[in-house]
């Protein structure tokens, strides 16, 4: 019953605009598909509920920018691969 409830909550959360859970859902869908993305968002909801109850703190919405700031690491990876290609003698053109 818990899984069903979490998937239903994840479905609702994936339909809200400008939220952390929506951006998480949107990032997972291309890689894993809609059903697995719902399960992942449901898992995030369960984790959030656990810490809310454990620490007796209100829910803090992180927003869509939170994930965008986390993806700066991928920009570092691009720079690393670009440098590796240039070291091998290839010319990399950004575009």
Secondary structure, DSSP 8 states (H G I E B T S, - for coil): -HHHHHHHHHHHHHTSSS-HHHHHHHHHHHHH-HHHHHHHHHHHHHHHHHHHHHHT-------THHHHHHTHHHHHHHHHHHHHHHHTT------
